[in-house]
């Protein structure tokens, strides 16, 4: 029963999205509205750039934080990384 709810929910959301985003403009006051103004572009473009850079920045952050996290784990659970290496198949 649960998977049918998911399928019906997805179908409903796609139908709703299509009607809202691609449906006809019914209010005459909204017919000549621009899509985005300059302020909205200035807000949106940095967010888009950050989305594309996210993968590279997150990999760099993981590399920077890897050693301090390892030191904290060793303080809390001594020998954790040694046991992890011993259990790994070669």
C-alpha positions, 0 to 999 in steps of 0.5 A: 500500500505504501508504494502506491501512495508514493506513485500517486503522490509523485503523479499528483506533484508532476500534474500540479507542477505542470499546471502551475508552471506551464499552464495558461495565465488566467489573471490579466494583471500577470500577463506582462510580468518579466520572469526575473529582474536584475536583483533576482538574477544577482541572487540566483547566479551565485547560488548556481555557481555554488551548486556547481562548485559544491562537489569540489569544495566539499572534497577539499573540505573533507581532505582538510578535516580528515586529520583533525577528525582522525585525531578526535576519534583516536582520543575517544576510541584509541586503536580505532583506525588500527583495528579498521586496517587490520579488519580490511581484506587485502 
